[in-house]
Amino acid sequence: MKNSEILKSNLVHWIEPEKEIDTEKRQRPKWVEKSFDLSKINGNEELLITAHGCYEAYINNYRVGDFVFAPGTSEYEKELYVQRYNVAGLLREGNNTIKVLLGDGWYRSAAGVTGARNLFGTHIGLLAWISSEDTIIVKTDDTWETYPHSEIVSADMCQGEVIDCSKTVQENKSHVYEKNYSFNNLIFTDNPHIVEKERFKGKQIKTPSGKTVIDFGQNIAGYVQMTFNAKSGQKIILTHGETLDENGEFTIENFQPGERHKEGGIFQRIEYTAHDGKNTYKPHFSIFGFRYCLIETDISLEDAVFEAIAVYSDMEETASFESSNEKLNTLFKNAMWSMKGNFCDIPTDCPTRERAGWTGDAGIFVNTGLYLMDCRRIYEKWLASCRANQYKSGAVRNIVPRNNEESFFGKLLSASAGWGDAIIIVTHTLYKRYGEQSIIRENYEAMKKWLMFLRKRAKKGCIKKLLSGSLDSFYDVTSGLDYGEWAEPDVEFASGVDMKGKSGVATAYLSYSARLLAEMADIIGKHEDAKEFLKISQGAKKAYQHRFISNGIIESDRQKDYVRPIAFGLLDEKDICINAKKLNALVEKMDFHLNTGFLSTPFLCKVLADNGYVETAYKLLLQETKPSWLYEVSQGATTVWETWDGKASQNHYSYGAICEWLIEGVCGLKYTFDELVLNPLPSKQLQYAKVSYKSEKGVIKVGWHYEDDKCLYSVELPDGLSGKLIKPNGEEVIVQGSYICEL
């Protein structure tokens, strides 16, 4: 039977192990189980399974699959993913038992900066069946039994787990409850599983105050497996944190959300009560962002072993970078680790405080991410959530899926330009990388709705705009609320919020996104739409020029005000040179430091280098005092920081977008599905730089190095792929296979 037929047949039911519970209190994870007989094994037996909450499935006491935190995160009422496993190898002729452990997961754990619980529901549940050909072998219904986990007292994804192995909870089995939930939200797509990856042995250290801390040497998202000997009733508490404070003491203050959190903060804690003898434990339903663990215990740790396990979506690393500057090499590795720490089923901002699928972060990092790791399907799943969560107005939620209760202010900011535009930017970037029109078609209506929403914002205040005498002003977004540039290094966060389009960010993105969407509309044959979008793009460009550019000149002491219009093509060709020169002068005036914020920083080095200021771009890149990319490296960072001073989250992937310029600018490797352009920009500030990228067409390796005053560029291309090499002097050469030349 097909899955759709099984669901329509009313043979399979949602089941819940809990009936009347105190929803304000955390519950024990619950087992649900069913025994069944099997006369013959055909070899094609499959388990299809999903849950409200997270599940671990076992058949005859063997774990099914390696998916951690299955079924992943989603907007449960609108989209819930079903996993498929071949389980023939776990079954046996005769009696079998399937048992599934259910935990809170994203469904009802404390979430986001407010710590909201029960965001998607109050009761965990399971939907599952095993089938072979046209036969259903076992299915969830009210004949299943349930009982609480005997050791895990509570398990929250963010706050942690409480485990008591010193007592045995009576295994009182009872029947589950059938529930009549809709099946319309079920999606039978097998996304990359969240899995255990790298492991790091911990090193015990003592802080100045005498506290015991484990240092794993790498900031990760994951959990700790601990092994030690103890007596029954002895306790150990592990608190997970990213950094030590200025006094060398353990701290979790850098990722606390303040008074808005309903539980008083984010604790990332494991509280474990031991049984006699050797104890080994790792969390089932909790994940933390950390490099360090504070250990509080009276247990002897002499023979204890603590091992950190990185946990993230199963993605292959597809890029490597190396240069003569070790700190630059570390920056690239840090960006890779921040990506790993934040791609747990969807791209999130950080693995500690918010753990949120912020649209803005996804949009500015997507091209970098597609180089670093094979993350296409992660972004495609996230785009599906964007579509599912889009408002009727066309506004795109700033966070998808939801991870907090929506406030009035938060809903206003869901109209935020630069964030909502990610639905267009990510789609366009995916198409340019893979060349599949289905990517555009799948997201087309949602992209169009967003653009028209932004266009409507530009139409507001029509009387005032009529009186201005400028028809271009009808494309100028002067209404609503935006995050603006956000997170400029010397600007308070709150003061950076953009009221009524005062900064021009929204108008700039209206022009930029309309141009990208016009290109995509033409590709799928929507030519009339394309004309309309291009008209909007040109109108917004003129509106931006009318309000922010006088006689072709930008007047500002902020780097962002030059970077964005140059990067987005908002200047007339003849005016780019003078404004790039002014940007260069601003960077020099700041002694080669940046003062761009969240939205413009990824474009800064590219804009400088592409307009003749390669040496300035390198000086900015290699700057080691804050604000700069290498300051955090100099301070021992192993991931990319949220802020340039390191006082907030220490694992935010967004500023790792500089790696795009290391690949495309420094090394000159720019790959799209239909073209490989090699346009290296060498500088003697480095002795060499090289990059490797595993594309869909094979591994591409390029790099340059200096021999005295000569700069030699080497290329290795896979069979069947040619590239257009553009030398710094403008000479163009078509290259294939192995190639080396002087630049």
Order of alpha helices (4+ residues) and beta strands (2+ residues): alpha-beta-beta-beta-beta-beta-beta-beta-beta-alpha-beta-beta-beta-beta-beta-beta-beta-beta-beta-beta-beta-beta-beta-beta-beta-beta-beta-beta-beta-alpha-alpha-alpha-alpha-alpha-alpha-alpha-beta-beta-alpha-alpha-alpha-alpha-alpha-alpha-alpha-beta-beta-beta-beta-beta-beta-beta-beta
